[in-house]
Amino acid sequence: MSFPNIVQLKSSDVKSTYTSKGFPLGTMGRTGDGKVYAYALAGEALSVGIPLNSMAKGGLDASGLTVINNSTEDLTSTSRQIVLSTTNSTWGALKDEYADGILVIEGSTHSNAAGQAVSVKSNTAGSTSTTDSPLTTTVVFKDDDLLTYGIDTGPTIQVVHNEYFDVIEHDGGATTLPIVGIPNVAVADNAYFWAQTWGPCPVLNDGTTVYGEPVQGSTQSDQGVQPLTKGNATGMTDLSYASAVKGTIGWQLGPSPGDGDYGLVFLTIRPS
């Protein structure tokens, strides 16, 4: 099944949630007034107007933090799947949790093979095997995205979740997880929805924002957005680490709301 590059949305679409997957994760949608959205899966119950982080591991499961080997055979540019195994006992894979994610060839002895990436169509659930202990999974490539160069037996592989898989609320503090959108509706855990990424959006406020000034995810203990921390008068070199990493997600559009109230922010997370 194919989908248009940008889905035309109604206001009712972005204020609704869905129990079944209707589009690939990250699919872009646009309302008639120019707001932009990304199709997402909730990793926990989400409240309206709270900034969202890509999943707790930053979109990267343990599979990307350890050596994953293709231990079965060399793969050619016509191969449509790869069998991965690992000796990392903490790694696991649920069926299709990497769908719409990316598989990266981290290292390979074949010429030009390392550095390739392919989009993931599906994956099998992780299973034990007497040959590939303790866990293996088969990752299937999307139909229109195959390897350009073949890879050898035993390359290192990263399998990265889609950034809109299992999104969670940004809880403030020193976390450097990226903010990927804002929900326009309360969302139940494991429900699908449209996360707003561009245009005017009500967002929870944490601090004293100023009309026209940039905002970022809170670096305090509360949820919401705060003014972009500018440090002292010596300028950008004195941004706090958390501020520098998070950066701006938009600018205050309406009057400054009270601390803990909602205000209108023009989001600039992901344009169309």
C-alpha positions in Angstrom: 0.0 0.0 0.0 1.3 3.5 -0.8 0.5 6.8 0.7 0.9 10.4 -0.5 3.9 12.3 0.7 1.7 14.7 2.7 -1.7 13.7 4.1 -4.4 16.4 4.0 -5.9 16.6 7.5 -9.0 18.0 9.0 -9.1 19.6 12.4 -11.0 16.5 13.7 -8.2 14.2 12.5 -5.6 15.9 14.7 -7.9 15.8 17.7 -8.5 12.1 17.3 -6.6 9.0 18.3 -6.5 5.6 16.7 -6.2 2.0 17.9 -4.8 0.7 14.6 -1.9 1.9 12.4 -3.2 3.9 9.5 0.1 5.3 8.1 3.8 4.7 8.4 5.3 6.4 11.4 6.6 9.8 10.6 4.2 10.4 7.8 3.6 14.1 7.4 0.2 15.6 7.5 -1.0 19.2 6.9 -4.2 21.0 7.8 -5.8 23.5 5.5 -4.4 26.4 7.5 -0.8 25.3 7.1 -0.1 23.4 10.4 2.1 20.4 10.0 1.9 17.1 11.8 3.7 13.8 12.0 2.0 10.4 12.5 3.2 8.9 15.9 2.7 6.1 18.3 2.4 6.9 22.0 4.8 5.1 24.4 2.8 6.2 27.4 -0.4 8.1 28.2 0.1 11.7 26.8 -1.5 14.9 27.9 -2.5 17.7 25.5 0.0 20.4 24.9 3.0 18.6 26.6 6.2 18.5 24.4 7.1 15.0 23.3 10.5 13.3 23.3 11.5 10.5 21.0 11.5 7.3 23.0 13.4 6.9 26.3 16.4 5.5 24.5 16.4 8.3 22.0 15.0 6.1 19.3 17.9 3.7 19.6 17.3 0.3 21.2 20.1 -1.8 22.8 20.5 -3.3 19.3 22.3 -0.1 18.3 24.5 0.0 21.3 26.2 -3.4 20.8 27.5 -5.5 18.0 24.7 -7.1 15.9 25.9 -9.6 13.3 24.5 -11.0 10.1 25.7 -14.4 10.9 24.0 -16.4 8.2 25.4 -15.4 4.8 26.7 -12.6 2.6 24.0 -10.2 1.4 23.8 -8.8 -2.1 22.2 -5.6 -3.4 19.1 -7.7 -4.3 18.6 -9.1 -0.8 15.4 -8.1 0.8 16.0 -9.1 4.5 18.7 -9.7 7.0 18.9 -12.1 9.9 20.5 -10.4 13.0 21.9 -12.0 16.1 23.5 -10.7 19.2 25.1 -12.0 22.4 23.7 -9.1 24.4 21.3 -10.7 26.8 19.5 -7.4 27.5 18.5 -7.0 23.8 15.1 -7.9 22.5 12.8 -7.2 19.6 9.0 -7.1 19.6 7.3 -8.0 16.3 7.5 -5.0 13.9 8.7 -2.5 16.6 11.4 -1.4 14.0 8.9 -1.0 11.2 9.4 2.5 9.6 12.8 2.6 11.3 16.3 2.6 9.7 18.9 -0.2 9.5 22.5 1.2 9.2 25.5 -0.8 8.1 27.9 0.4 10.8 31.0 -1.6 9.6 31.7 -4.1 6.8 34.8 -5.4 5.0 33.1 -5.2 1.6 33.9 -2.2 -0.5 31.5 0.7 -0.1 29.3 -1.4 2.1 29.7 0.5 5.4 27.6 3.6 5.8 24.6 2.3 3.9 21.1 2.7 5.3 17.8 1.1 4.4 14.2 1.6 5.6 12.7 -1.2 7.6 9.4 -2.7 6.5 9.0 -5.2 9.3 10.8 -7.4 11.8 10.1 -10.7 13.5 10.0 -11.0 17.2 13.3 -11.8 18.8 13.7 -15.5 19.4 16.3 -17.8 21.0 18.4 -20.1 18.8 20.9 -22.8 19.4 22.9 -21.4 16.5 22.7 -17.7 17.2 22.6 -17.4 21.0 20.8 -15.8 22.7 18.5 -13.8 20.3 17.9 -13.4 16.6 15.4 -11.4 14.5 14.8 -11.1 10.8 14.5 -7.5 9.5 12.7 -7.0 6.2 13.6 -4.0 4.0 11.0 -1.8 2.5 10.1 -2.8 -1.1 11.6 0.3 -2.7 14.7 0.6 -0.5 17.4 -2.1 -0.9 21.2 -2.1 -0.3 23.3 -0.6 -3.1 26.3 -2.7 -2.2 26.5 -6.2 -0.8 27.7 -6.9 2.7 29.8 -9.6 4.1 29.1 -12.2 6.8 29.7 -10.6 10.2 29.2 -6.8 9.7 28.1 -4.6 12.6 24.6 -3.3 12.3 22.5 -0.6 13.9 18.7 -0.9 13.9 17.1 2.4 14.9 13.5 3.0 15.8 11.5 5.6 13.9 11.7 8.8 15.8 7.9 8.8 16.2 7.8 5.3 17.7 6.8 5.2 21.4 7.0 8.9 22.0 6.9 10.0 25.6 6.3 13.2 27.5 9.2 15.6 28.0 9.6 15.8 31.8 12.2 18.6 31.9 15.5 18.5 33.6 18.9 17.8 32.0 17.6 15.3 29.5 19.0 15.8 26.0 16.3 13.7 24.3 15.0 15.5 21.1 11.5 17.1 21.1 9.6 15.8 18.1 6.1 17.3 18.4 3.1 18.3 20.5 -0.2 16.5 20.9 -3.4 18.4 20.3 -5.4 15.8 22.2 -4.9 13.5 25.2 -3.5 10.1 23.9 -3.7 6.7 25.5 -0.6 4.5 25.7 -0.1 2.5 22.5 -2.5 4.7 20.5 -1.7 6.4 17.2 -2.2 10.1 16.7 -0.9 13.2 14.8 1.8 15.2 16.7 2.0 18.8 15.6 5.5 19.9 14.5 4.9 23.3 12.7 2.6 26.3 13.2 0.5 27.8 16.1 0.0 25.4 18.9 -1.1 25.6 22.5 1.8 24.4 24.7 2.2 24.2 28.5 4.4 27.0 29.8 7.1 26.7 32.4 8.6 30.1 33.1 8.3 33.6 31.7 8.1 33.5 27.9 8.1 36.7 25.8 6.2 37.4 22.6 8.4 36.8 19.6 11.2 35.2 21.6 12.4 31.6 21.1 11.3 28.8 23.5 12.7 25.4 24.3 11.8 22.3 26.3 12.0 23.0 30.0 15.4 22.4 31.6 13.7 22.6 35.0 11.9 19.8 36.9 8.5 20.8 35.4 7.0 19.9 32.0 6.4 22.5 29.3 8.5 25.1 27.5 10.6 27.9 28.8 12.5 30.9 27.2 15.6 29.8 25.4 18.4 30.1 28.0 20.9 32.7 26.9 23.4 32.5 29.8 25.2 35.7 30.6 26.1 38.6 28.5 29.1 36.9 26.9 26.6 35.2 24.6 26.1 31.9 22.9 29.3 30.3 24.2 27.8 30.4 27.7 24.6 28.5 26.9 24.1 25.7 29.4 24.7 22.2 28.0 21.1 21.2 28.2 19.9 24.4 26.5 22.5 24.1 23.7 21.5 20.5 23.0 17.7 21.0 23.1 17.7 24.3 21.2 14.6 26.1 20.2 11.3 24.4 19.2 9.5 27.6 18.2 8.7 31.1 19.4 6.1 32.6 21.6 3.2 33.8 19.4 0.6 34.9 21.9 0.8 36.8 25.2 3.0 35.3 27.9 0.9 32.8 29.9 1.3 32.2 33.6 3.7 29.5 34.9 1.8 26.2 34.5 -0.7 27.6 32.1 -1.0 27.2 28.3 0.1 29.7 25.7 0.3 29.8 21.9 3.7 28.9 20.5 4.6 28.9 16.8 6.3 25.5 16.4 9.3 25.1 14.2 10.2 21.5 14.9 9.6 20.0 11.5 8.4 22.0 8.5 6.6 20.6 5.5 
